[in-house]
């Protein structure tokens, strides 16, 4: 019996040690964003109230400006084909990394709607964009651009929503202090890059996608920003935001992939009940229809913006 108890104590000690060292084993955040490593990024950088923002702009005098807002974790490269299509069709285009993502700063603040909408307002002011813009948001970017429009209706002409987040996500134990940080470090964050393939209807056609995600994960503050966003943004029902958007009398285009499991396709009904909008459903497309069917999606967006 004593030997058995001794074995249990040793086993318990090993388990405790493993629990303590796992966060260090799985930690990929080994670098701090600075001017040197930011040289890897295309585009430009600008200092705003809450930190440095990484952005890319195609400028064209007198052309209509289109601002592209990405979602929860994939930074502005998610817009590669959209940026190109809009540029080639005569628009002035801006895309940027939300705070905590890509090559933008990861300030130690609460990541919520106020932070992201303020970032957009500050960016437009700094770039001296005075005329009303067209604004496109995907996934989490959907409620962000909608709330920005609600706050600054005079700054927005038309709105495009692609598979917008609308229902509150149940983040379960990630909402529990300490436990949430631990599980994010040892389980959820390490799986993030490969989980990006779940956004496609045919993931086998996008095998390179996870590798594009990994560089941002090495910069300190990325996981903290994601966890704060989960706790202060993702876990909220966004329907009231869309109700208010519907009252702005803006022209809205809603696009959704029928095979979307990240923001389930059925969510389009919730939004269409409160917003009088054009609707484009894409067959054989998941959460990123603009990547799986770029010609179909971009031709519709360009026609909408030009109407």
matplotlib code that plots the C-alpha trace (Angstrom):
import matplotlib.pyplot as plt

x = [0.0, 2.8, 4.5, 1.2, 0.8, 4.3, 3.7, 0.5, 2.5, 5.2, 2.6, 0.8, 4.1, 4.7, 1.2, 1.7, 5.0, 3.5, 0.7, 3.1, 5.5, 3.0, 2.3, 6.0, 6.3, 3.4, 4.3, 5.1, 5.2, 8.9, 9.3, 8.1, 6.9, 9.4, 10.6, 13.0, 10.6, 7.9, 10.1, 8.7, 5.2, 4.0, 2.3, 2.8, 2.5, 0.8, 0.7, -2.9, -4.2, -4.1, -0.9, 0.7, -1.6, -0.4, -2.3, -2.0, -3.6, -4.1, -4.6, -6.4, -7.4, -11.2, -12.0, -14.5, -12.8, -13.4, -12.3, -11.8, -12.2, -11.1, -12.4, -11.4, -8.0, -6.8, -5.3, -5.6, -4.1, -7.6, -8.5, -5.7, -8.0, -10.6, -8.0, -6.7, -10.2, -11.3, -8.0, -8.3, -11.9, -11.1, -11.6, -9.3, -8.8, -7.6, -7.1, -5.5, -4.8, -7.1, -5.2, -3.8, -3.5, -1.0, 1.6, -0.5, 0.3, -1.2, -2.0, -2.9, -6.5, -10.0, -10.6, -14.2, -16.3, -15.2, -11.5, -12.1, -14.5, -12.2, -9.3, -11.2, -12.2, -8.6, -7.2, -9.5, -8.7, -5.0, -5.2, -7.4, -10.3, -13.1, -15.7, -18.1, -16.5, -17.9, -17.0, -16.8, -16.5, -16.2, -17.0, -16.3, -15.6, -19.4, -20.5, -17.5, -18.3, -22.0, -21.3, -18.9, -21.7, -24.2, -21.7, -20.6, -23.4, -22.1, -18.8, -20.4, -22.0, -22.6, -22.0, -21.1, -21.3, -19.7, -20.7, -21.1, -20.9, -24.4, -25.1, -23.2, -20.6, -20.4, -16.8, -17.4, -14.4, -12.4, -14.4, -13.0, -10.0, -6.7, -8.3, -9.2, -5.6, -4.2, -6.4, -5.8, -2.1, -1.9, -4.9, -6.8, -3.9, -1.7, -4.6, -5.5, -3.5, -4.8, -8.3, -8.4, -9.1, -12.5, -13.5, -13.5, -16.0, -13.2, -10.2, -8.0, -7.8, -6.4, -3.6, -1.3, -3.7, -2.5, 1.1, 0.1, -1.4, 1.6, 4.0, 1.7, 1.6, 5.2, 4.6, 3.8, 0.3, -1.5, -3.1, -4.0, -5.8, -7.7, -8.8, -9.9, -11.9, -13.6, -14.6, -15.6, -16.9, -17.4, -19.6, -22.2, -25.3, -24.8, -28.5, -29.0, -26.1, -27.8, -31.2, -29.6, -27.9, -31.2, -32.4, -29.6, -31.2, -27.9, -27.6, -26.4, -25.2, -25.1, -23.1, -23.0, -21.6, -24.2, -21.6, -20.5, -20.0, -18.1, -21.0, -23.8, -25.6, -29.0, -27.8, -28.7, -32.3, -31.7, -30.0, -32.5, -35.3, -33.9, -32.0, -33.5, -30.6, -29.5, -28.6, -26.2, -25.9, -22.9, -23.2, -20.2, -18.6, -17.8, -16.9, -14.7, -16.8, -14.6, -11.7, -13.6, -15.6, -13.7, -15.1, -18.7, -18.3, -16.2, -18.3, -21.3, -19.6, -18.3, -21.7, -23.3, -20.8, -21.2, -25.0]
y = [0.0, 2.4, 1.7, 2.4, 5.7, 6.6, 5.9, 8.0, 10.9, 10.6, 10.5, 13.5, 15.4, 14.6, 15.7, 19.0, 19.7, 18.9, 21.3, 24.0, 23.7, 23.1, 26.8, 27.4, 24.4, 25.6, 29.3, 30.6, 34.3, 34.9, 38.3, 41.9, 43.9, 46.5, 48.5, 45.8, 42.9, 45.1, 45.4, 41.9, 43.4, 45.1, 48.4, 51.2, 52.0, 54.9, 55.8, 56.2, 56.9, 53.3, 52.2, 51.6, 50.4, 48.4, 49.3, 49.1, 51.8, 52.1, 55.8, 57.3, 61.0, 61.6, 57.8, 56.3, 55.0, 51.4, 50.3, 46.5, 45.2, 41.7, 39.3, 37.7, 36.3, 36.4, 39.9, 42.0, 39.4, 37.8, 40.6, 39.9, 39.2, 41.8, 44.5, 43.7, 43.5, 46.9, 48.5, 47.3, 48.6, 52.1, 52.4, 53.8, 50.9, 50.7, 47.6, 47.3, 45.0, 45.4, 45.9, 42.6, 41.1, 41.0, 43.7, 46.2, 46.8, 44.6, 47.2, 45.9, 47.1, 45.7, 44.5, 45.5, 47.3, 50.7, 49.9, 48.7, 51.4, 54.1, 52.5, 53.0, 56.6, 57.4, 55.8, 57.7, 60.9, 60.3, 59.5, 62.5, 60.6, 63.2, 62.0, 59.1, 55.7, 52.3, 49.8, 46.0, 43.7, 39.9, 37.7, 39.7, 42.6, 42.6, 43.9, 46.2, 48.0, 48.0, 49.7, 52.2, 53.1, 53.5, 55.8, 57.8, 57.5, 60.6, 58.9, 55.9, 55.6, 51.8, 48.7, 45.2, 42.3, 39.0, 36.1, 38.5, 37.4, 37.8, 35.4, 35.4, 32.6, 30.4, 30.7, 28.4, 28.0, 30.5, 33.1, 31.9, 33.9, 31.9, 28.8, 30.6, 31.9, 28.4, 26.6, 29.3, 28.8, 25.0, 24.0, 26.6, 28.8, 26.0, 24.7, 28.1, 28.0, 24.6, 25.4, 28.1, 25.4, 24.9, 28.2, 26.6, 24.4, 22.6, 22.9, 20.6, 23.4, 25.8, 23.8, 26.8, 28.9, 27.8, 28.8, 32.3, 32.6, 31.6, 34.6, 36.9, 34.2, 34.8, 38.3, 38.9, 40.0, 38.1, 35.5, 38.1, 40.2, 37.2, 36.2, 39.7, 39.8, 36.6, 37.8, 41.3, 41.1, 37.6, 36.5, 39.2, 39.0, 41.4, 41.6, 45.0, 46.4, 45.2, 46.6, 50.0, 49.6, 49.0, 52.3, 54.2, 53.7, 52.7, 50.5, 47.1, 44.0, 40.8, 37.8, 34.3, 30.9, 28.1, 25.7, 28.2, 26.5, 29.4, 31.8, 29.4, 30.3, 30.3, 33.5, 35.5, 35.3, 37.1, 40.0, 40.2, 40.5, 43.8, 45.2, 45.8, 44.5, 42.9, 39.3, 37.0, 33.3, 31.4, 27.6, 25.4, 28.1, 28.3, 31.2, 32.9, 33.0, 35.8, 33.4, 30.3, 32.1, 35.4, 36.3, 35.8, 37.7, 40.6, 41.2, 41.5, 43.8, 46.1, 46.3, 47.1, 49.9, 51.3, 51.3]
z = [0.0, 0.9, -2.5, -4.2, -2.4, -3.2, -6.9, -6.8, -5.2, -7.9, -10.6, -9.2, -9.0, -12.7, -13.6, -11.7, -13.4, -16.8, -16.2, -15.2, -18.1, -20.9, -21.4, -22.0, -24.3, -26.5, -26.3, -29.8, -28.8, -28.6, -30.3, -29.8, -32.8, -33.7, -36.7, -37.7, -38.0, -39.4, -42.5, -43.4, -43.9, -47.1, -46.9, -44.3, -40.6, -38.9, -35.2, -33.9, -30.4, -29.2, -31.1, -34.4, -37.2, -40.2, -43.4, -47.1, -49.4, -53.1, -53.6, -56.5, -56.6, -56.7, -56.7, -54.3, -51.2, -50.0, -46.6, -45.9, -42.3, -41.5, -38.9, -35.6, -36.2, -39.9, -40.6, -43.7, -46.2, -46.1, -48.6, -51.1, -54.1, -53.1, -52.7, -56.2, -57.8, -56.3, -57.3, -60.9, -61.1, -60.3, -56.5, -53.9, -51.4, -47.9, -45.8, -42.3, -39.4, -36.4, -33.1, -31.8, -35.2, -38.1, -37.8, -35.8, -32.1, -29.4, -26.7, -23.3, -23.3, -23.6, -27.1, -27.8, -30.3, -29.0, -29.6, -33.2, -34.3, -32.8, -34.7, -38.0, -37.2, -36.2, -39.3, -41.7, -39.9, -40.1, -43.8, -44.4, -45.9, -45.6, -48.1, -47.2, -47.7, -48.7, -46.0, -46.3, -43.3, -43.1, -40.1, -37.0, -39.3, -40.0, -36.7, -36.5, -39.8, -38.8, -35.5, -37.2, -39.6, -36.6, -34.8, -37.9, -40.5, -42.2, -43.0, -44.8, -48.1, -48.7, -46.6, -47.6, -45.1, -45.8, -43.5, -40.6, -37.0, -35.6, -32.7, -29.4, -29.3, -26.3, -25.2, -22.2, -19.9, -21.8, -19.9, -16.6, -15.3, -15.2, -16.6, -19.8, -20.2, -19.5, -22.0, -24.7, -24.3, -24.3, -26.5, -28.5, -29.7, -30.9, -33.0, -34.5, -37.7, -38.9, -37.8, -40.5, -43.0, -41.5, -43.1, -46.6, -48.3, -50.0, -47.6, -49.8, -52.4, -49.8, -48.1, -48.0, -45.9, -42.3, -43.1, -43.9, -40.4, -38.4, -38.6, -36.5, -33.8, -32.8, -31.7, -28.0, -27.2, -29.9, -27.6, -25.0, -27.7, -29.0, -25.5, -24.6, -27.9, -27.1, -23.7, -24.7, -28.2, -29.6, -26.7, -27.3, -29.5, -32.4, -33.5, -31.9, -34.0, -37.2, -36.0, -35.7, -39.0, -40.6, -39.3, -41.0, -44.5, -46.0, -49.0, -47.8, -49.6, -47.7, -49.0, -47.4, -48.3, -48.0, -46.5, -43.8, -40.4, -38.7, -39.0, -40.0, -43.2, -41.4, -39.7, -42.9, -42.0, -38.7, -40.4, -43.4, -40.9, -39.6, -42.6, -46.1, -48.1, -51.3, -50.7, -52.5, -51.4, -52.7, -53.3, -52.5, -50.3, -46.6, -44.5, -47.1, -50.3, -51.7, -51.7, -53.0, -55.7, -56.2, -59.6, -58.6, -55.3, -56.6, -59.7, -57.4, -55.0, -57.7, -59.4, -56.0, -55.3, -58.8, -58.8]

ax = plt.figure().add_subplot(projection="3d")
ax.plot(x, y, z, "-o")
ax.set_aspect("equal")
plt.show()
